Amino acid sequence: MAGKRIAVFDRTAADLKGDQFDALIIPGGWAPDKLRQSQDVLRMVREAWKADRVVAAICHGPWVLISADIVKGRTVTSYPGIRDDLVNAGANWVERRVVRDGNLVTAMKPPDTGDFCKTIMEALIDEPTSQTSPEATAPARR
């Protein structure tokens, strides 16, 4: 991970640009329902995506990806309750703990956080790619 930065900010999304980060991680729970209503958050997610940064979301976090319009044609997972939202947005939803599609990393539930973090780290180390990587997908939920 030479050259990678880790930073914590006490700023709002309005103050930030998506290309300022190596990875953008969207939390789960109900926070994404609020985050996706912010045009500044959506702009930052789009900027990170266009800059080939790692964009990751867990649980209900992919709601933000839908609103940022970056899931069409991508293979993703999420909390099962938002499966239809992702499918209706053009994503290929799969029932797996963690899915990596190029620089996009998604995970189903909080118990999957360990594998989610490991996959984010792998994505940071690898060269950016926009191709779906089925072989890099974590095992199906047991």
Secondary structure by P-SEA (a helix, b strand, c coil): ccccccccccccccccccccccbbbbbccaaaaaaaacaaaaaaaaaaaaaccbbbbccccaaaaaaacccccccccccccaaaaaaaaccccccccccccccbbbbccccaaaaaaaaaaaaaaccccccccccccccccc
